[in-house]
Each structure stands twice: as structure tokens, then as C-alpha cells.
Amino acid sequence: MIFLTKRASNGKHIAKIAGIPFAELFAYVLAVLWTVSGYYVAQGFISGNWAAPIADVPGNVLQAAVGSVIAILVSVTLGKKPLSEEAFYYRRLAV
């Protein structure tokens, strides 16, 4: 894992892992935990058994983690592309 630290213009340290800020990575980790816990609770209510959904937790973690990796790749790719007028579907009509 690559760990980079630099100073922002206001003097505060900005810590990143592989170019992604810690705050963003923390948000993805929270999203994975929220997704897995939501799936667990929903399956527990549906099946009426709170032990059975434990078997699905590894698959749910994998699904959410792969989704997070894809989201990171897409957000980095879109961040490199400059926004232009053609990027937006909604256009205000001249009145």
C-alpha cells in the first residue's frame, strides 16, 4: 500500500492511500458495512432465523467491496475528464 502525506495550502496535512483521501476511503468502508448489515437484517426478517444469514455475509462483503472498487475507478476516471457544456443533459432555454 502506498502512503502519501503532503501539506495543503492551509498548512494541514492531507493523508492519502494510493492517491485516495482517507475520508473517501472511510466513506467506502462505512458503505460496505452499512450494506452488509442491511442485507443481514433483511434476510433475518425474511427467513425468521438470525443465524442463517451469517452464511451470506462473505458474499455480501465481496459484492459491496467490488462495487466500491468500481466506484473508485469510475470516480477517478471522471475526475480526470474536464466538464463541459456537452456533459450536462439539462440545458436552460433562452427566454
N, C-alpha and C positions, 0 to 999 in steps of 0.2 A: 504494500500500500504506500502511496506517495503522500507525504505530509508536507504541506507548504504553509508557511506563515509569512505574512507581509504586513506592512503598515498602510492603513487607509490614509486619505488626505487629512482626516480629522485627528490622526495620531493613534487611533485604536487599532488593535491587531485584528486581522481578518484571517481566521484559520480555515484551511480548505483541505479536503482529501481528494486527490486526483482532479483538482480544479473545481470541485463542487463544494459550496459553503456548508459548514456544519449545520446551520439552521435548516437548509433544504434537505440534507440527509436525515436529520432528526424528524422532519415532517414526513418523509417517506417511511421511516421506521414506525412512527405513530400510525400512519395509514395502514401499514401491514398488520400491526397489532389490532387496530380497530376492525379491519376486515375479517381477520381470523376469529376474533372474539364474537363479532356479529354472526358469522356463519355458525359458530359453535352454539350460540344461544338459539338461533333459528332452528337448527337441527335438533336441539334438545327439546324445544317446544313441539316440533313436528312429530318426533318419534316418541316423546314422553319419557325418554330414558336419557339421563345426563351423562352416562358412561359411554354410550355408543358413539357419540360424535367425536370422541378423542381419537378414534382411528382415522378420521378425516383431517385432523389438524396438520399433519405434514404436507398433504396435498394442497391444502388451503394456503399454507405458508409459501409453498413453491409457486402457486398461482399468483399470489399477491407480490412476491419478490420479483418474479419475471415481469409482471405488469409495471412494477416500479422501475426496473432497469429499462424497459421500453420507454416509459415516460421520461426518464432522464435523457436517454438518447434523442428522443424527439424534441425535448425542450432545449437541449444543447444545439441541435441542428437548426431549430427555428430561431434560436438566439443569434446565430451567425448570419442569418438571412436578413437583410435590411427590409424594413416595412415600407411599402409604397402604397400609392393610391389604389393600385390594382389588387392589393391584398385584401381589401375590405369589400364585402358584398353590398353593404348598405351605403347608398350614396344619397346625399341630400339633393333634392331637385331645386333648381333655381326658380325663385318665385318672382 
